[in-house]
Amino acid sequence: MLALVLAACGQPVATPEPVFLEAAGAMAMAPLVEDLSAAYHQRSPTVKIGVENPGTWFGLQSLAAGEIDLALAAWLSEPPGPGYKATAIARDGLAMVVHPSNPLDGLGLLQLQELFSGRAIHWTAVGGSPAQGTVQLISREEGSGSREAFEALVMVDVEVSPLAIVAPSSQAVLTYVAGQPDAIGYVSMSEVSSAVKVLAVEGVLPGTQNTSDGSYALTHELWLVTREPSPAAVEGFVEFALSPAGQQIVGRQFGRIR
């Protein structure tokens, strides 16, 4: 009413200033955060969020340097230090991918560790066909949240073989595996393409329900990391990601937290 009165009297009405936030981090999280930010912008038109995907480590480093407002982390080995807050907004599943011609349908955690440690060199060691050749391992680069999650969930205290090919992105993993019949790698379940075959792990395939309830063995949380305290627009976005509307968006490709 006051605004209408002022307008009728010829007084200018203040226009809310636009707020531009920057988010960066895990490649697997970028499309999700873009979808969430688009929906949040509809509710809060003055807030826009730019999203980049240089990797989990770079996102956390950029947040610490004050260069961004939100870091996207596919893995946190420990809680963030004082002055930072980590909020899980989704659950992802690492998908173990092989060439479509691979006769195996699934592997156990111990078999995966045997393969990626280099202790099992041939596919026959994990139940594969004698017609298959030497296993070609594909891992991710240092700083990748997917790599940290894989090493924590599968390798535990065992090192990945130095013979593993290091891929700079999930797309590079998928491209290599799709072209090499004896290759095996891992990507976020949201990034799987029809060019590769997904293996069950401990008898379970990754999916939105299996990651939401944690029944898939390679389930891990996806985090938004912010400074504390944060501007109202940042806190509002995090709250939206956990709201029913936000979790509905999460559930399209990931396991829901709520």
LINSUL-V764526 format. One record per helix or strand of 2 or more residues. SS is the DSSP state (@ for helix, = for strand). FROM is the first residue (numbers start at 1). TO is the last residue. Records with the same first field share a line. If there is no record, write none. Layout:
# LINSUL-V764526
SS=FROM-TO  FROM-TO
This chain:
# LINSUL-V764526
@=2-8  27-43  56-64  109-117  123-126  145-155  170-179  189-191  208-212  232-242  244-250
==19-25  47-52  70-73  84-99  106-107  136-140  165-167  183-188  196-201  219-227  255-256
